[in-house]
Amino acid sequence: MRADTWDLVRRRVYLWTLTLTAIAAGSAAALAGAEQAWSVVAGALIGFVNLASLARAVVRLVAEVRADPQRHAGGGGGAVLALVRWPVAALATVAVLWYMPGRPEGLAAGVLAALAAFCLAALQSRADLSRDDPEPDA
């Protein structure tokens, strides 16, 4: 995947995440109050950071394999990030639920909003992502 393609997809993910989070938080505020809306926002942030780090690792892995198909994958700092991604997400969830007047269903709705945003951005970018054009040397 070319760098400009990944930048386009990343921008779409940002916009979809902001849009869906605003809609979900606004609905939660209208139906259940401000505490639930803040839970949705916190859940969307946790989900976005988790999925963005996963996407960045996948893009980096694909780029490394394309550059040198015979190289053994798994080395470098990406493995450390993969090992701490889940514990950090779990600690962030506990922190939001413990220190914030957040509610679990709002947190789950926010994570689902982030997941839906990633899916919608991927659907919108499917033609760009599935292109098998060779990368230019320039």
Backbone as CSV, one residue per row, in Angstrom:
resi,resn,N_x,N_y,N_z,CA_x,CA_y,CA_z,C_x,C_y,C_z
1,MET,0.836,-1.168,0.000,0.000,0.000,0.000,0.886,1.237,0.000
2,ARG,0.533,2.132,-0.860,1.308,3.368,-0.943,0.978,4.277,0.228
3,ALA,1.902,5.162,0.528,1.733,6.060,1.678,0.540,6.992,1.490
4,ASP,0.329,7.479,0.275,-0.792,8.388,0.057,-2.131,7.669,0.206
5,THR,-2.189,6.384,-0.140,-3.409,5.601,0.061,-3.696,5.438,1.544
6,TRP,-2.661,5.126,2.314,-2.859,4.965,3.752,-3.269,6.284,4.395
7,ASP,-2.713,7.404,3.936,-3.111,8.706,4.480,-4.582,8.992,4.200
8,LEU,-5.046,8.652,2.999,-6.446,8.854,2.655,-7.355,7.997,3.534
9,VAL,-7.001,6.743,3.700,-7.803,5.849,4.538,-7.800,6.338,5.986
10,ARG,-6.655,6.770,6.474,-6.561,7.264,7.850,-7.428,8.506,8.049
11,ARG,-7.431,9.408,7.082,-8.290,10.594,7.186,-9.766,10.203,7.208
12,ARG,-10.133,9.213,6.399,-11.524,8.744,6.400,-11.890,8.123,7.741
13,VAL,-10.959,7.390,8.329,-11.211,6.797,9.650,-11.428,7.894,10.682
14,TYR,-10.604,8.930,10.656,-10.764,10.040,11.597,-12.145,10.682,11.451
15,LEU,-12.525,10.970,10.211,-13.808,11.643,9.985,-14.989,10.768,10.382
16,TRP,-14.958,9.483,10.027,-16.042,8.588,10.411,-16.108,8.430,11.929
17,THR,-14.964,8.339,12.574,-14.960,8.194,14.030,-15.548,9.437,14.692
18,LEU,-15.130,10.600,14.256,-15.682,11.831,14.831,-17.183,11.936,14.574
19,THR,-17.612,11.607,13.376,-19.028,11.710,13.030,-19.872,10.744,13.855
20,LEU,-19.483,9.479,13.875,-20.273,8.495,14.603,-20.225,8.729,16.116
21,THR,-19.092,9.184,16.618,-18.996,9.476,18.050,-19.894,10.655,18.415
22,ALA,-19.904,11.676,17.579,-20.771,12.836,17.851,-22.242,12.437,17.835
23,ILE,-22.621,11.602,16.874,-24.013,11.148,16.798,-24.361,10.295,18.012
24,ALA,-23.487,9.338,18.349,-23.767,8.454,19.483,-23.768,9.226,20.806
25,ALA,-22.819,10.132,20.983,-22.765,10.909,22.229,-23.958,11.858,22.331
26,GLY,-24.333,12.452,21.227,-25.506,13.329,21.249,-26.775,12.568,21.579
27,SER,-26.919,11.390,20.999,-28.085,10.554,21.304,-28.068,10.116,22.761
28,ALA,-26.894,9.728,23.253,-26.786,9.310,24.648,-27.090,10.470,25.595
29,ALA,-26.641,11.659,25.251,-26.912,12.820,26.101,-28.405,13.123,26.140
30,ALA,-29.053,13.007,24.980,-30.482,13.294,24.933,-31.305,12.231,25.657
31,LEU,-30.881,10.991,25.568,-31.672,9.903,26.141,-31.308,9.560,27.582
32,ALA,-30.014,9.669,27.929,-29.588,9.176,29.241,-28.777,10.175,30.056
33,GLY,-28.469,11.320,29.524,-27.749,12.316,30.301,-26.288,12.468,29.897
34,ALA,-25.654,13.459,30.499,-24.278,13.810,30.140,-23.276,12.741,30.547
35,GLU,-23.514,12.052,31.659,-22.577,11.010,32.084,-22.471,9.903,31.039
36,GLN,-23.610,9.520,30.504,-23.613,8.477,29.475,-22.931,8.977,28.210
37,ALA,-23.109,10.238,27.860,-22.458,10.799,26.673,-20.946,10.789,26.829
38,TRP,-20.453,11.148,28.024,-19.009,11.118,28.248,-18.475,9.688,28.216
39,SER,-19.281,8.737,28.644,-18.873,7.330,28.554,-18.735,6.904,27.099
40,VAL,-19.640,7.362,26.260,-19.562,7.045,24.828,-18.296,7.642,24.229
41,VAL,-18.001,8.878,24.565,-16.793,9.532,24.043,-15.535,8.802,24.520
42,ALA,-15.490,8.431,25.792,-14.322,7.709,26.317,-14.185,6.345,25.657
43,GLY,-15.294,5.648,25.453,-15.243,4.355,24.780,-14.786,4.474,23.339
44,ALA,-15.240,5.505,22.659,-14.808,5.724,21.281,-13.315,6.031,21.220
45,LEU,-12.820,6.776,22.175,-11.393,7.079,22.212,-10.571,5.815,22.461
46,ILE,-11.001,5.003,23.405,-10.287,3.747,23.687,-10.330,2.831,22.466
47,GLY,-11.495,2.687,21.854,-11.620,1.840,20.671,-10.810,2.360,19.505
48,PHE,-10.816,3.673,19.309,-10.062,4.251,18.208,-8.564,4.032,18.371
49,VAL,-8.044,4.288,19.556,-6.605,4.116,19.789,-6.204,2.657,19.600
50,ASN,-7.020,1.747,20.100,-6.730,0.324,19.972,-6.736,-0.106,18.495
51,LEU,-7.773,0.273,17.765,-7.864,-0.118,16.358,-6.829,0.599,15.489
52,ALA,-6.513,1.840,15.823,-5.506,2.565,15.045,-4.125,1.949,15.225
53,SER,-3.806,1.511,16.434,-2.504,0.864,16.627,-2.456,-0.476,15.900
54,LEU,-3.562,-1.198,15.875,-3.630,-2.458,15.131,-3.475,-2.204,13.633
55,ALA,-4.158,-1.202,13.110,-4.060,-0.884,11.688,-2.647,-0.449,11.311
56,ARG,-2.018,0.347,12.157,-0.657,0.790,11.889,0.303,-0.399,11.850
57,ALA,0.107,-1.367,12.746,0.952,-2.557,12.756,0.750,-3.403,11.498
58,VAL,-0.486,-3.518,11.051,-0.766,-4.295,9.841,-0.159,-3.623,8.616
59,VAL,-0.298,-2.316,8.508,0.285,-1.595,7.368,1.797,-1.731,7.372
60,ARG,2.402,-1.622,8.538,3.858,-1.773,8.645,4.287,-3.192,8.258
61,LEU,3.533,-4.196,8.692,3.860,-5.587,8.365,3.748,-5.844,6.870
62,VAL,2.697,-5.353,6.249,2.533,-5.534,4.804,3.651,-4.834,4.045
63,ALA,4.029,-3.652,4.472,5.121,-2.933,3.808,6.434,-3.687,3.950
64,GLU,6.702,-4.262,5.119,7.935,-5.019,5.314,7.958,-6.280,4.468
65,VAL,6.838,-6.959,4.365,6.780,-8.184,3.560,6.941,-7.864,2.089
66,ARG,6.338,-6.772,1.632,6.515,-6.386,0.230,7.954,-5.993,-0.063
67,ALA,8.616,-5.363,0.892,9.993,-4.930,0.677,10.948,-6.112,0.623
68,ASP,10.750,-7.081,1.500,11.647,-8.244,1.558,10.825,-9.478,1.930
69,PRO,10.307,-10.210,0.938,9.435,-11.358,1.227,10.135,-12.492,1.980
70,GLN,11.444,-12.598,1.931,12.162,-13.688,2.584,12.547,-13.385,4.026
71,ARG,12.336,-12.164,4.451,12.722,-11.762,5.802,11.769,-12.347,6.832
72,HIS,12.322,-12.716,7.974,11.516,-13.273,9.056,10.759,-12.144,9.753
73,ALA,9.450,-12.250,9.804,8.631,-11.219,10.430,8.617,-11.409,11.945
74,GLY,8.314,-10.352,12.656,8.161,-10.446,14.100,9.223,-9.721,14.888
75,GLY,10.230,-9.220,14.260,11.264,-8.501,14.988,10.926,-7.029,15.087
76,GLY,11.630,-6.343,15.929,11.464,-4.898,16.024,10.532,-4.483,17.140
77,GLY,10.221,-3.192,17.152,9.406,-2.626,18.220,7.924,-2.895,18.071
78,GLY,7.480,-3.377,16.922,6.070,-3.663,16.736,5.579,-4.770,17.641
79,ALA,6.436,-5.720,17.966,6.039,-6.826,18.839,5.765,-6.330,20.257
80,VAL,6.543,-5.374,20.723,6.334,-4.825,22.070,5.008,-4.074,22.119
81,LEU,4.720,-3.297,21.078,3.454,-2.562,21.027,2.273,-3.527,20.997
82,ALA,2.413,-4.638,20.270,1.336,-5.620,20.214,1.100,-6.263,21.578
83,LEU,2.142,-6.447,22.351,1.995,-7.077,23.661,1.344,-6.155,24.691
84,VAL,1.542,-4.860,24.568,0.995,-3.938,25.565,-0.317,-3.296,25.125
85,ARG,-0.746,-3.522,23.897,-1.962,-2.883,23.407,-3.186,-3.297,24.229
86,TRP,-3.363,-4.579,24.467,-4.535,-5.050,25.203,-4.494,-4.670,26.682
87,PRO,-3.365,-4.828,27.365,-3.357,-4.387,28.764,-3.604,-2.882,28.921
88,VAL,-3.088,-2.085,28.013,-3.317,-0.638,28.089,-4.792,-0.324,27.860
89,ALA,-5.410,-1.011,26.902,-6.844,-0.802,26.658,-7.664,-1.221,27.877
90,ALA,-7.271,-2.330,28.504,-7.993,-2.781,29.695,-7.827,-1.792,30.850
91,LEU,-6.612,-1.290,31.048,-6.390,-0.312,32.113,-7.131,0.994,31.846
92,ALA,-7.185,1.407,30.593,-7.936,2.615,30.259,-9.424,2.423,30.531
93,THR,-9.925,1.245,30.224,-11.331,0.951,30.502,-11.608,0.985,31.997
94,VAL,-10.747,0.374,32.774,-10.910,0.375,34.229,-10.820,1.801,34.768
95,ALA,-9.892,2.578,34.255,-9.746,3.966,34.720,-10.998,4.777,34.432
96,VAL,-11.567,4.597,33.246,-12.778,5.344,32.905,-13.928,4.924,33.814
97,LEU,-14.064,3.636,34.033,-15.181,3.170,34.851,-14.982,3.475,36.337
98,TRP,-13.738,3.537,36.784,-13.471,3.761,38.199,-13.481,5.238,38.566
99,TYR,-12.776,6.051,37.771,-12.589,7.455,38.129,-13.607,8.398,37.515
100,MET,-14.286,7.956,36.505,-15.251,8.796,35.824,-16.646,8.277,36.146
101,PRO,-17.611,9.139,36.171,-18.955,8.616,36.419,-19.505,7.925,35.165
102,GLY,-18.662,7.163,34.496,-19.056,6.498,33.272,-19.846,5.246,33.532
103,ARG,-20.551,4.828,32.517,-21.355,3.633,32.625,-20.890,2.639,31.570
104,PRO,-20.907,1.367,31.879,-20.365,0.357,30.964,-21.050,0.327,29.605
105,GLU,-22.371,0.527,29.574,-23.056,0.472,28.279,-22.661,1.641,27.379
106,GLY,-22.371,2.798,27.964,-21.889,3.921,27.166,-20.498,3.657,26.624
107,LEU,-19.661,3.055,27.454,-18.315,2.697,27.021,-18.370,1.699,25.867
108,ALA,-19.229,0.699,25.989,-19.377,-0.294,24.924,-19.922,0.347,23.646
109,ALA,-20.857,1.268,23.781,-21.397,1.956,22.612,-20.309,2.780,21.920
110,GLY,-19.430,3.385,22.683,-18.330,4.149,22.090,-17.346,3.274,21.348
111,VAL,-17.007,2.123,21.942,-16.099,1.189,21.256,-16.738,0.689,19.970
112,LEU,-18.031,0.392,20.015,-18.731,-0.048,18.801,-18.797,1.067,17.759
113,ALA,-18.912,2.319,18.193,-18.898,3.435,17.249,-17.543,3.523,16.546
114,ALA,-16.464,3.310,17.289,-15.129,3.327,16.681,-14.966,2.162,15.714
115,LEU,-15.452,0.990,16.086,-15.378,-0.175,15.199,-16.201,0.055,13.936
116,ALA,-17.380,0.602,14.082,-18.209,0.903,12.913,-17.532,1.943,12.025
117,ALA,-16.865,2.912,12.619,-16.159,3.933,11.832,-15.043,3.304,11.014
118,PHE,-14.293,2.394,11.606,-13.232,1.716,10.861,-13.815,0.891,9.731
119,CYS,-14.921,0.217,9.977,-15.561,-0.587,8.932,-16.084,0.289,7.802
120,LEU,-16.725,1.392,8.138,-17.242,2.290,7.107,-16.119,2.926,6.292
121,ALA,-15.039,3.290,6.942,-13.900,3.857,6.211,-13.279,2.817,5.289
122,ALA,-13.214,1.565,5.731,-12.680,0.506,4.884,-13.595,0.245,3.697
123,LEU,-14.903,0.264,3.916,-15.838,0.077,2.802,-15.734,1.223,1.804
124,GLN,-15.603,2.422,2.315,-15.476,3.587,1.449,-14.162,3.547,0.667
125,SER,-13.132,2.929,1.227,-11.804,2.898,0.622,-11.482,1.562,-0.028
126,ARG,-12.458,0.688,-0.207,-12.157,-0.667,-0.669,-11.492,-0.690,-2.030
127,ALA,-11.838,0.218,-2.918,-11.194,0.232,-4.239,-9.725,0.633,-4.119
128,ASP,-9.427,1.569,-3.243,-8.042,1.995,-3.049,-7.227,0.924,-2.334
129,LEU,-7.851,0.216,-1.399,-7.126,-0.765,-0.613,-6.859,-2.070,-1.367
130,SER,-7.710,-2.411,-2.332,-7.548,-3.686,-3.029,-6.763,-3.564,-4.327
131,ARG,-6.232,-2.398,-4.582,-5.459,-2.210,-5.803,-4.158,-2.979,-5.716
132,ASP,-3.829,-3.709,-6.778,-2.598,-4.514,-6.821,-1.545,-3.876,-7.714
133,ASP,-1.629,-2.576,-7.882,-0.639,-1.893,-8.716,0.727,-1.960,-8.062
134,PRO,1.773,-2.151,-8.860,3.121,-2.117,-8.267,3.440,-0.702,-7.800
135,GLU,4.211,-0.627,-6.763,4.599,0.668,-6.217,5.616,1.347,-7.144
136,PRO,5.459,2.640,-7.368,6.437,3.321,-8.209,7.775,3.438,-7.494
137,ASP,8.848,3.438,-8.267,10.190,3.516,-7.687,10.569,4.936,-7.281
138,ALA,9.840,5.903,-7.761,10.190,7.298,-7.483,9.780,7.743,-6.135
